[in-house]
Amino acid sequence: MLEKIKSKLSIIKEFTGFLWERKLWWLIPLMLLILFIGLVLIVSHGTVFAPFIYVLF
């Protein structure tokens, strides 16, 4: 299990290094925002707060 986590973290590290090297560092906040919105939607899927969150989108 620890190996899977390490491989996923290395992919993230390599991707951010690629963005930084190609001067695409401005995409990093955009990617974080997309991940945050995705996590909010996944977490709120079955909760009572889902109708209120879906109104935002």
Legacy VTK file of the C-alpha trace (Angstrom):
# vtk DataFile Version 3.0
C-alpha trace
ASCII
DATASET POLYDATA
POINTS 57 float
0.000 0.000 0.000
2.858 2.354 0.791
4.307 1.718 -2.663
1.068 2.853 -4.352
1.055 6.074 -2.346
4.707 6.728 -3.187
4.090 6.151 -6.900
1.114 8.540 -6.908
3.123 11.192 -5.081
5.998 10.782 -7.520
3.600 11.344 -10.426
2.364 14.559 -8.808
5.939 15.659 -8.142
6.963 14.918 -11.727
3.912 16.763 -13.117
4.557 19.891 -11.048
8.228 19.754 -12.062
7.167 19.563 -15.705
4.854 22.553 -15.305
7.564 24.560 -13.560
10.211 23.661 -16.137
7.985 24.651 -19.072
7.035 27.952 -17.398
3.461 26.758 -16.939
3.553 27.373 -13.188
0.375 29.442 -13.470
-1.540 26.204 -14.142
-0.765 24.817 -10.669
-3.432 26.905 -8.825
-5.945 26.006 -11.538
-5.245 22.294 -11.082
-5.564 22.638 -7.309
-8.896 24.411 -7.716
-10.203 21.677 -10.001
-9.079 18.995 -7.534
-10.717 20.862 -4.645
-14.031 21.187 -6.485
-13.901 17.503 -7.404
-13.252 16.503 -3.801
-16.114 18.681 -2.569
-18.479 17.077 -5.065
-17.350 13.561 -4.164
-17.581 14.126 -0.418
-20.967 15.842 -0.591
-22.538 13.310 -2.942
-24.638 11.486 -0.368
-25.008 14.132 2.295
-27.791 16.478 3.277
-25.722 19.418 2.012
-25.632 18.148 -1.586
-28.535 20.308 -2.847
-26.875 23.440 -1.455
-23.511 22.620 -3.018
-25.010 21.815 -6.408
-26.667 25.233 -6.432
-23.189 26.789 -6.486
-22.385 25.035 -9.745
LINES 1 58
57 0 1 2 3 4 5 6 7 8 9 10 11 12 13 14 15 16 17 18 19 20 21 22 23 24 25 26 27 28 29 30 31 32 33 34 35 36 37 38 39 40 41 42 43 44 45 46 47 48 49 50 51 52 53 54 55 56
